[in-house]
Amino acid sequence: MAARVPGPAVTAVHAMRFFSRDVRPAIRSRREQPREDVISHLLEEGYPDKAILIECMTYAVAGMVTTREFIVMAAWHLFDDDALRARFTAGDEADQIVILEEILRLEPVAAMLHRRATEDADLGPDSVRAGELLAVNIRAANVDPETVGACPHALDPDRASRQKGVGSYMSFGDGSHRCPGAQVAIAETRVFLDALLRLPDVRLERAPDMTWCDGLMSYELRGAVVTCARA
C-alpha cells in the first residue's frame, strides 16, 4: 500500500514549484528592470525572497477565491433580472463595469475587515487608542444612505454617477489597504460573464447554495448549474 503523503508536505512542494517556476524568475527580472508592480515594490522595501513568495501566494489565493465567488454572485443577479441582463449584454465595457460594481456594492465578498489603529483617533461618539483592533463592517457602510443615497438596498447601476462616488464603494477597501487586484477582478468577471451570457439559450438551471464564513462575513456559493443549447 502506498504511503499517504501528509498535506503540509504536498503544500510545501507546490509552494517550491511556484517559487522556482514563477516567483524567482519574476524577482530576477524586476531586479534588472523594476516595474509598477508588487514584486518591484517589495524589492525596493528590502523584502527577502521568502517574504516575497508569501506575499505572492497571499495575493494569488485571495484574488482567485474572492473573484470566483463574485463571478457566481454577479451571474446570479444577472440571470434573475431580465432588464439588468439585457442592459449588461447590450452595454459597452464601461457600462458593464458600472453594473458589476453596483452588484459588488450590495454583495461584497468579504464584508468584515479588521484593522489596528496606528494612532489615537476621535471617531465621533467613540475614541480609539493606538493599537486597538477595529472591525469595519463593509456591508453596512455600502448601504449607508448618507453615502450611497436613497433606497440603498436597491440595485441601481446609475447610483455611483449620481452620487459622484466609486461604484464599488468600500467593497475593495480604501486607502493604503485598497485591494491591488480590484481592476483585474472586475475585468475578469466582465469578460467571463459577457461571453457566458451570449451563449444560446443560456439559463440558470439551479441557483447556488450559500454558506457563510462568520469571521469575514463572507459568502461561499456552491452547486449552481448553468445550461445552454448547442451552438
C-alpha positions in Angstrom: 0.0 0.0 0.0 1.4 3.4 -0.9 2.2 5.7 2.0 -0.1 8.7 2.3 1.8 11.9 1.8 1.0 14.5 4.6 -0.9 17.6 3.5 1.8 20.0 4.6 4.4 18.2 2.5 2.2 18.5 -0.6 1.7 22.2 0.1 5.4 22.7 0.5 6.1 21.0 -2.8 3.6 23.2 -4.6 5.0 26.3 -3.0 8.5 25.5 -4.0 7.4 24.7 -7.6 5.5 28.1 -7.7 8.6 29.8 -6.4 11.1 28.2 -8.8 8.9 28.5 -11.9 7.2 31.8 -11.4 8.3 33.9 -8.4 12.1 33.6 -8.7 12.2 34.4 -12.4 9.9 37.4 -11.7 12.2 38.6 -8.9 15.3 38.3 -11.1 13.5 40.2 -13.9 12.4 43.0 -11.5 15.8 43.4 -10.0 17.2 44.1 -13.5 14.2 46.2 -14.6 11.8 47.4 -11.9 8.1 47.9 -12.9 5.0 49.3 -11.4 4.0 46.1 -9.6 4.0 44.4 -6.2 7.3 42.5 -6.6 9.2 45.6 -7.6 7.8 47.4 -4.6 8.7 44.6 -2.2 12.3 44.5 -3.6 12.5 48.3 -3.1 11.4 47.7 0.5 14.2 45.1 1.0 11.9 42.1 1.3 13.8 38.7 1.2 12.8 36.1 -1.3 10.8 34.0 1.2 8.7 37.0 2.2 8.0 37.9 -1.4 6.9 34.3 -2.0 4.4 34.6 0.9 3.1 37.9 -0.5 2.6 36.4 -3.9 0.8 33.4 -2.6 -1.4 35.6 -0.5 -2.3 37.8 -3.4 -2.9 34.8 -5.7 -5.2 32.9 -3.3 -7.1 35.9 -2.1 -7.6 37.2 -5.6 -8.7 33.8 -7.1 -11.1 32.9 -4.3 -12.9 36.2 -3.9 -13.2 36.7 -7.7 -14.6 33.2 -8.1 -17.3 33.9 -5.6 -18.1 37.3 -7.1 -18.5 35.8 -10.6 -21.1 33.4 -9.3 -22.9 36.1 -7.4 -22.9 38.6 -10.3 -24.2 35.8 -12.7 -27.0 35.0 -10.2 -28.1 38.6 -10.2 -28.0 38.9 -14.0 -29.9 35.6 -14.5 -32.6 36.7 -12.1 -33.1 40.2 -13.6 -34.0 40.2 -17.3 -33.8 44.0 -17.6 -30.4 44.1 -15.9 -29.1 41.2 -18.1 -30.3 43.0 -21.2 -28.5 46.2 -20.2 -25.3 44.2 -19.5 -25.2 42.4 -22.8 -26.1 45.5 -24.8 -23.7 47.8 -22.9 -20.2 48.7 -23.7 -17.3 47.8 -21.4 -17.8 50.9 -19.2 -21.5 50.2 -18.6 -20.8 46.6 -17.8 -18.3 47.6 -15.2 -20.8 50.1 -13.7 -23.3 47.2 -13.3 -20.8 44.8 -11.8 -19.6 47.5 -9.3 -23.1 48.1 -8.2 -23.7 44.4 -7.6 -20.4 44.3 -5.7 -21.6 47.2 -3.5 -24.6 45.2 -2.4 -22.7 41.9 -2.3 -19.1 42.4 -1.0 -17.4 39.1 -0.9 -15.6 39.8 2.4 -17.8 42.2 4.4 -15.9 42.4 7.7 -12.3 43.7 7.9 -10.2 44.0 11.0 -7.5 46.7 11.3 -5.4 48.0 14.2 -5.4 51.7 14.8 -1.9 53.2 14.2 -2.7 56.3 16.3 -5.2 57.7 18.7 -8.3 59.0 16.9 -11.7 60.5 17.6 -14.4 58.7 15.7 -17.4 60.7 16.8 -19.2 59.1 19.7 -16.2 56.8 20.4 -12.5 57.3 20.7 -9.8 54.9 19.6 -6.4 54.4 21.0 -3.3 53.3 19.1 -3.1 49.5 18.9 -6.8 48.8 19.4 -8.4 46.4 17.0 -11.2 47.8 14.9 -13.9 45.8 13.0 -15.0 47.6 9.8 -18.4 46.4 8.5 -18.1 46.9 4.8 -21.6 45.7 4.0 -23.2 48.2 6.4 -21.0 51.0 5.1 -22.1 50.2 1.5 -25.8 50.7 2.3 -25.4 53.9 4.4 -28.0 56.3 2.8 -25.9 59.3 3.7 -23.1 57.9 1.4 -24.9 56.0 -1.3 -28.2 57.9 -1.5 -31.9 56.9 -1.3 -33.0 53.2 -1.5 -29.6 51.9 -0.6 -30.6 48.2 -0.8 -31.9 48.6 -4.4 -29.6 47.6 -7.3 -29.2 50.8 -9.3 -26.2 50.9 -11.7 -26.5 54.7 -12.1 -26.1 55.3 -8.4 -22.4 56.0 -8.4 -22.5 58.6 -11.2 -25.4 60.3 -9.5 -23.7 60.3 -6.1 -20.3 61.1 -7.7 -18.8 58.2 -5.9 -16.8 55.0 -6.6 -19.1 52.3 -7.8 -18.0 49.5 -5.5 -17.7 51.9 -2.6 -15.9 50.1 0.2 -16.0 46.6 -1.3 -12.3 46.7 -2.3 -11.3 48.6 0.8 -9.7 52.0 0.7 -6.5 53.9 1.2 -3.3 52.0 1.6 -5.3 48.8 2.1 -7.3 49.1 -1.1 -7.3 45.8 -3.0 -4.4 46.0 -5.6 -6.2 43.5 -7.8 -9.5 45.3 -7.9 -9.3 46.2 -11.6 -8.2 42.6 -12.5 -11.1 41.1 -10.6 -13.7 43.3 -12.3 -12.1 42.8 -15.7 -12.0 39.0 -15.3 -15.7 39.0 -14.2 -16.8 41.2 -17.0 -15.1 39.2 -19.8 -16.3 35.9 -18.4 -19.9 36.9 -17.9 -20.1 38.8 -21.2 -19.1 35.5 -23.0 -21.3 33.3 -20.8 -24.5 35.4 -21.3 -24.1 35.3 -25.1 -24.3 31.5 -25.3 -27.5 30.3 -27.0 -30.5 29.8 -24.6 -28.2 30.1 -21.6 -30.0 30.0 -18.2 -29.5 29.3 -14.5 -30.9 25.8 -14.1 -30.1 25.6 -10.4 -29.4 28.5 -8.1 -26.3 28.1 -5.9 -26.3 27.2 -2.2 -24.9 29.9 0.0 -22.8 29.4 3.2 -21.1 32.0 5.4 -17.8 32.5 7.0 -18.7 34.3 10.2 -15.2 35.9 10.8 -15.2 37.8 7.5 -18.9 37.8 6.9 -18.0 36.4 3.5 -20.2 34.1 1.4 -19.4 30.9 -0.5 -21.6 29.8 -3.4 -21.7 26.2 -4.5 -23.8 23.9 -6.7 -25.0 26.4 -9.3 -25.9 24.7 -12.6 -26.0 26.7 -15.9 -27.3 25.2 -19.1 -27.3 26.3 -22.7 -28.3 25.0 -26.1 -25.8 23.6 -28.6 -24.4 26.2 -31.0 
